[in-house]
Amino acid sequence: MAAPYAWIEQSLETIRRANWHRSVRTVEGQSGAVVLLQGTPLVNFASNDYLGLASDPRLAKAAIAAINEYGTSSTGSRLLSGQRELHSQLEGAIARFKQTEDALVFSSGYLANIGTITALVDHRDLILSDQYNHSSLRNGATMSGATVVEYAHCDMADLREQLENNRDRGRRCLIITDSVFSMDGDLCPLPGILDLADEFDCMVLVDEAHGTGVLGETGAGCVEHFGCTNRPLIQMGTLSKSLGSLGGYVAASAQVIDWLRNRAPSWIYTTALTPADTAAALMGLKIVQAEPERRMQLWQNVEQFQTGLDKLFSKGMICSLDAPQRIPSESAIVGLRVKDAETVLKIGSRLKDHGIFAAAVRPPTVPTSRLRFTLMATHTPEHIRYLLDAIACLTQMIED
Ligand SMILES: *Cc1c(COP(=O)(O)O)cnc(C)c1O
């Protein structure tokens, strides 16, 4: 390999030695509560498809109908030739769901965060960012050129202190946070954040990727859950988790959305969302609203899993010094902290031998290694019992 590229092999070797090296695993066929991974059926606790809509025939049918009507590509950016009636329908439906004046769909949630943050602030401004925010928020903050100040995870006293110390360094100020934290499943203290935003004259961007379809009376998310629907804030989320499709969105006032259509580069200079993805998301959103029983079932499953974990941990079945520790969660994401990357890989692979697919999450995605389980509405009580039985053997798995 030519000398200028030689560093790559060295750097790959470094991440391999730390057990941080990653590679892909191919899922075969439909992804549901059970998936086929390299020929082996596994109960799936690694999916973001919380309501099971990704394999719902109604979404597939809507996508196929859109392809038949409009073709496979939207062929241009939204401001040139890419706009279709389906985009307006989806944006209208999202705005009604979120009870905002307007909404805008992006090609992914990642691009929605990057586009929104870079449109709202620049080098003259300040961003306050929760230390555990998703990569898309953190990268958007860096790309904006604003001064970025991290505050301690969900710590309102620290956010206040950082605002007191730094607010005058920025012309505008934007507070950014996950609503449901994507790795640990805990919730941001949204009412407190909004109060501080009022007091210090800040905008707020809240990432509802794991809240939409899961939390709130109508499934509108963490903002609804906390009764903050009518407060001034900008909500973003993804079409690729509960909604079973692909793409991202921002829901906000008509002015904010109009500004984004004029100033968000990752929306302006990219091809519009495909007709198939748009139609599938629209159907997904209809189902989320029409079938609250899916959300109820999801929460019943979360309850079964958490109650089962309570029993396991209180019985001292998971007790050795190196044993995983529970991470408090208020969502469909449940994490167990594991001492290091090597151990979490080992447990992940043992769980796979037991017929369970779960995420072994390592740095740099998270500060310390953890096992991450996501519940779905389509898991059966047996699936969850099966997982609990496997977790009961975790101590043994580590020692083996
Ligand atoms: C998944 C995720 C995103 C990105 O959404 P995509 O549509 O997959 O690009 C953004 N923020 C959070 C918190 C996420 O979990």
PDBQT file of the ligand as one rigid body, heavy atoms in Angstrom, charges set to zero:
ROOT
HETATM    1  C1  LIG A 501     -31.267   6.834  14.746  1.00  0.00    +0.000 C 
HETATM    2  C2  LIG A 501     -31.074   8.190  15.306  1.00  0.00    +0.000 A 
HETATM    3  C3  LIG A 501     -30.899   9.301  14.484  1.00  0.00    +0.000 A 
HETATM    4  C4  LIG A 501     -30.688   9.178  13.001  1.00  0.00    +0.000 C 
HETATM    5  O1  LIG A 501     -31.837   8.820  12.334  1.00  0.00    +0.000 OA
HETATM    6  P1  LIG A 501     -31.694   8.118  10.912  1.00  0.00    +0.000 P 
HETATM    7  O2  LIG A 501     -33.000   8.373  10.265  1.00  0.00    +0.000 OA
HETATM    8  O3  LIG A 501     -31.421   6.686  11.178  1.00  0.00    +0.000 OA
HETATM    9  O4  LIG A 501     -30.558   8.791  10.204  1.00  0.00    +0.000 OA
HETATM   10  C5  LIG A 501     -30.820  10.540  15.064  1.00  0.00    +0.000 A 
HETATM   11  N1  LIG A 501     -30.902  10.698  16.401  1.00  0.00    +0.000 NA
HETATM   12  C6  LIG A 501     -31.045   9.636  17.221  1.00  0.00    +0.000 A 
HETATM   13  C7  LIG A 501     -31.131   9.863  18.694  1.00  0.00    +0.000 C 
HETATM   14  C8  LIG A 501     -31.123   8.356  16.710  1.00  0.00    +0.000 A 
HETATM   15  O5  LIG A 501     -31.217   7.311  17.525  1.00  0.00    +0.000 OA
ENDROOT
TORSDOF 0
